[in-house]
Amino acid sequence: MAWLYVLLAAVVEIFWVIGLRYSDTTLEWIGTVVAIIISFYAIIKACEKLPAGTVYAVFTGSGAAAIVIIDFVMFHAEFTMMKVLFIAIIITGVIGIKMTTGEKETAEGGE
């Protein structure tokens, strides 16, 4: 379940990062702040079962890679093979961290 929280946080991160750049109205800013709160709540929940460093590395790495890809596709950012290579390295690192980290048992017996 903790990995689902990390995934949720990374997906919601995409929305608030885009919101930070493109929000113009009060309602858009409120949506951005709500997305930040949801994202950080999910990170906190994930840290209850996973090491904080792992959660942060996977959260930032996967979110950053997704945002760069969205920049290419939706916002027509400059596309270069070097950027693709570095995104691939980030994704490889995220997968490696995920594969080598398991959930830890809680004091209550592994909720």
ChimeraX commands (.cxc) that place a marker at each C-alpha (Angstrom):
marker #1 position 0.00,0.00,0.00 radius 0.5
marker #1 position 2.89,2.36,0.72 radius 0.5
marker #1 position 4.05,2.19,-2.90 radius 0.5
marker #1 position 0.56,3.23,-4.00 radius 0.5
marker #1 position 0.95,6.35,-1.86 radius 0.5
marker #1 position 4.27,7.09,-3.58 radius 0.5
marker #1 position 2.61,6.63,-6.97 radius 0.5
marker #1 position -0.29,8.89,-5.97 radius 0.5
marker #1 position 2.12,11.56,-4.74 radius 0.5
marker #1 position 4.11,11.44,-7.99 radius 0.5
marker #1 position 0.99,11.66,-10.18 radius 0.5
marker #1 position -0.43,14.56,-8.17 radius 0.5
marker #1 position 2.99,16.24,-8.28 radius 0.5
marker #1 position 2.61,16.56,-12.05 radius 0.5
marker #1 position -0.53,18.64,-11.58 radius 0.5
marker #1 position 0.83,20.96,-8.92 radius 0.5
marker #1 position 4.10,21.59,-10.74 radius 0.5
marker #1 position 2.16,22.51,-13.88 radius 0.5
marker #1 position -0.16,24.58,-11.67 radius 0.5
marker #1 position 2.76,26.50,-10.23 radius 0.5
marker #1 position 3.74,27.56,-13.72 radius 0.5
marker #1 position 0.38,28.14,-15.38 radius 0.5
marker #1 position -2.10,29.15,-12.65 radius 0.5
marker #1 position -3.61,32.56,-13.24 radius 0.5
marker #1 position -6.89,32.66,-11.33 radius 0.5
marker #1 position -7.61,32.24,-7.64 radius 0.5
marker #1 position -9.44,28.97,-8.33 radius 0.5
marker #1 position -6.43,27.58,-10.23 radius 0.5
marker #1 position -4.13,28.55,-7.35 radius 0.5
marker #1 position -6.47,26.90,-4.85 radius 0.5
marker #1 position -6.38,23.73,-6.97 radius 0.5
marker #1 position -2.59,23.88,-7.03 radius 0.5
marker #1 position -2.39,24.24,-3.24 radius 0.5
marker #1 position -4.86,21.35,-2.75 radius 0.5
marker #1 position -2.73,19.19,-5.07 radius 0.5
marker #1 position 0.39,20.05,-3.04 radius 0.5
marker #1 position -1.39,19.08,0.19 radius 0.5
marker #1 position -2.58,15.77,-1.27 radius 0.5
marker #1 position 0.86,15.01,-2.65 radius 0.5
marker #1 position 2.63,15.68,0.63 radius 0.5
marker #1 position 0.00,13.76,2.62 radius 0.5
marker #1 position 0.65,10.74,0.38 radius 0.5
marker #1 position 4.41,11.11,0.95 radius 0.5
marker #1 position 3.90,11.22,4.71 radius 0.5
marker #1 position 1.72,8.07,4.57 radius 0.5
marker #1 position 4.31,6.28,2.44 radius 0.5
marker #1 position 7.07,7.18,4.93 radius 0.5
marker #1 position 5.18,5.25,7.62 radius 0.5
marker #1 position 6.17,2.00,5.88 radius 0.5
marker #1 position 9.10,2.90,3.62 radius 0.5
marker #1 position 12.41,4.67,4.30 radius 0.5
marker #1 position 12.04,8.42,3.81 radius 0.5
marker #1 position 15.04,8.63,1.48 radius 0.5
marker #1 position 13.58,5.96,-0.77 radius 0.5
marker #1 position 10.17,7.65,-0.83 radius 0.5
marker #1 position 11.70,11.01,-1.66 radius 0.5
marker #1 position 14.00,9.63,-4.36 radius 0.5
marker #1 position 11.23,7.71,-6.11 radius 0.5
marker #1 position 8.74,10.58,-5.72 radius 0.5
marker #1 position 11.04,13.24,-7.14 radius 0.5
marker #1 position 12.60,11.04,-9.80 radius 0.5
marker #1 position 9.37,9.67,-11.22 radius 0.5
marker #1 position 7.63,13.04,-10.98 radius 0.5
marker #1 position 10.50,14.84,-12.69 radius 0.5
marker #1 position 10.65,12.30,-15.51 radius 0.5
marker #1 position 6.89,12.49,-16.04 radius 0.5
marker #1 position 6.92,16.29,-16.06 radius 0.5
marker #1 position 9.71,16.42,-18.65 radius 0.5
marker #1 position 7.81,13.98,-20.88 radius 0.5
marker #1 position 4.64,16.06,-20.50 radius 0.5
marker #1 position 6.67,19.17,-21.38 radius 0.5
marker #1 position 7.74,17.44,-24.61 radius 0.5
marker #1 position 4.25,16.27,-25.54 radius 0.5
marker #1 position 1.94,19.04,-24.35 radius 0.5
marker #1 position 4.05,22.17,-24.03 radius 0.5
marker #1 position 6.41,21.58,-26.96 radius 0.5
marker #1 position 9.64,21.81,-24.97 radius 0.5
marker #1 position 12.87,21.24,-26.85 radius 0.5
marker #1 position 13.33,17.52,-27.48 radius 0.5
marker #1 position 16.89,16.19,-27.57 radius 0.5
marker #1 position 18.33,12.71,-27.37 radius 0.5
marker #1 position 20.47,13.78,-24.41 radius 0.5
marker #1 position 17.32,14.70,-22.47 radius 0.5
marker #1 position 15.81,11.33,-23.35 radius 0.5
marker #1 position 18.99,9.59,-22.17 radius 0.5
marker #1 position 18.95,11.40,-18.84 radius 0.5
marker #1 position 15.24,10.70,-18.33 radius 0.5
marker #1 position 15.98,7.03,-18.99 radius 0.5
marker #1 position 18.71,7.14,-16.34 radius 0.5
marker #1 position 16.28,8.68,-13.83 radius 0.5
marker #1 position 13.65,6.04,-14.60 radius 0.5
marker #1 position 16.25,3.27,-14.29 radius 0.5
marker #1 position 17.27,4.62,-10.90 radius 0.5
marker #1 position 13.68,4.83,-9.70 radius 0.5
marker #1 position 13.02,1.24,-10.78 radius 0.5
marker #1 position 16.23,0.10,-9.09 radius 0.5
marker #1 position 15.33,1.80,-5.82 radius 0.5
marker #1 position 11.82,0.35,-5.95 radius 0.5
marker #1 position 13.11,-3.16,-6.60 radius 0.5
marker #1 position 15.59,-3.08,-3.73 radius 0.5
marker #1 position 13.29,-1.59,-1.07 radius 0.5
marker #1 position 10.55,-3.48,0.73 radius 0.5
marker #1 position 7.89,-2.25,3.13 radius 0.5
marker #1 position 8.82,-2.43,6.81 radius 0.5
marker #1 position 6.55,-3.85,9.48 radius 0.5
marker #1 position 4.83,-1.38,11.79 radius 0.5
marker #1 position 4.88,-1.70,15.56 radius 0.5
marker #1 position 1.21,-2.77,15.47 radius 0.5
marker #1 position 2.02,-5.92,13.52 radius 0.5
marker #1 position 2.10,-4.84,9.90 radius 0.5
marker #1 position -1.06,-2.91,9.09 radius 0.5
marker link #1:1,2 radius 0.2
marker link #1:2,3 radius 0.2
marker link #1:3,4 radius 0.2
marker link #1:4,5 radius 0.2
marker link #1:5,6 radius 0.2
marker link #1:6,7 radius 0.2
marker link #1:7,8 radius 0.2
marker link #1:8,9 radius 0.2
marker link #1:9,10 radius 0.2
marker link #1:10,11 radius 0.2
marker link #1:11,12 radius 0.2
marker link #1:12,13 radius 0.2
marker link #1:13,14 radius 0.2
marker link #1:14,15 radius 0.2
marker link #1:15,16 radius 0.2
marker link #1:16,17 radius 0.2
marker link #1:17,18 radius 0.2
marker link #1:18,19 radius 0.2
marker link #1:19,20 radius 0.2
marker link #1:20,21 radius 0.2
marker link #1:21,22 radius 0.2
marker link #1:22,23 radius 0.2
marker link #1:23,24 radius 0.2
marker link #1:24,25 radius 0.2
marker link #1:25,26 radius 0.2
marker link #1:26,27 radius 0.2
marker link #1:27,28 radius 0.2
marker link #1:28,29 radius 0.2
marker link #1:29,30 radius 0.2
marker link #1:30,31 radius 0.2
marker link #1:31,32 radius 0.2
marker link #1:32,33 radius 0.2
marker link #1:33,34 radius 0.2
marker link #1:34,35 radius 0.2
marker link #1:35,36 radius 0.2
marker link #1:36,37 radius 0.2
marker link #1:37,38 radius 0.2
marker link #1:38,39 radius 0.2
marker link #1:39,40 radius 0.2
marker link #1:40,41 radius 0.2
marker link #1:41,42 radius 0.2
marker link #1:42,43 radius 0.2
marker link #1:43,44 radius 0.2
marker link #1:44,45 radius 0.2
marker link #1:45,46 radius 0.2
marker link #1:46,47 radius 0.2
marker link #1:47,48 radius 0.2
marker link #1:48,49 radius 0.2
marker link #1:49,50 radius 0.2
marker link #1:50,51 radius 0.2
marker link #1:51,52 radius 0.2
marker link #1:52,53 radius 0.2
marker link #1:53,54 radius 0.2
marker link #1:54,55 radius 0.2
marker link #1:55,56 radius 0.2
marker link #1:56,57 radius 0.2
marker link #1:57,58 radius 0.2
marker link #1:58,59 radius 0.2
marker link #1:59,60 radius 0.2
marker link #1:60,61 radius 0.2
marker link #1:61,62 radius 0.2
marker link #1:62,63 radius 0.2
marker link #1:63,64 radius 0.2
marker link #1:64,65 radius 0.2
marker link #1:65,66 radius 0.2
marker link #1:66,67 radius 0.2
marker link #1:67,68 radius 0.2
marker link #1:68,69 radius 0.2
marker link #1:69,70 radius 0.2
marker link #1:70,71 radius 0.2
marker link #1:71,72 radius 0.2
marker link #1:72,73 radius 0.2
marker link #1:73,74 radius 0.2
marker link #1:74,75 radius 0.2
marker link #1:75,76 radius 0.2
marker link #1:76,77 radius 0.2
marker link #1:77,78 radius 0.2
marker link #1:78,79 radius 0.2
marker link #1:79,80 radius 0.2
marker link #1:80,81 radius 0.2
marker link #1:81,82 radius 0.2
marker link #1:82,83 radius 0.2
marker link #1:83,84 radius 0.2
marker link #1:84,85 radius 0.2
marker link #1:85,86 radius 0.2
marker link #1:86,87 radius 0.2
marker link #1:87,88 radius 0.2
marker link #1:88,89 radius 0.2
marker link #1:89,90 radius 0.2
marker link #1:90,91 radius 0.2
marker link #1:91,92 radius 0.2
marker link #1:92,93 radius 0.2
marker link #1:93,94 radius 0.2
marker link #1:94,95 radius 0.2
marker link #1:95,96 radius 0.2
marker link #1:96,97 radius 0.2
marker link #1:97,98 radius 0.2
marker link #1:98,99 radius 0.2
marker link #1:99,100 radius 0.2
marker link #1:100,101 radius 0.2
marker link #1:101,102 radius 0.2
marker link #1:102,103 radius 0.2
marker link #1:103,104 radius 0.2
marker link #1:104,105 radius 0.2
marker link #1:105,106 radius 0.2
marker link #1:106,107 radius 0.2
marker link #1:107,108 radius 0.2
marker link #1:108,109 radius 0.2
marker link #1:109,110 radius 0.2
marker link #1:110,111 radius 0.2
view
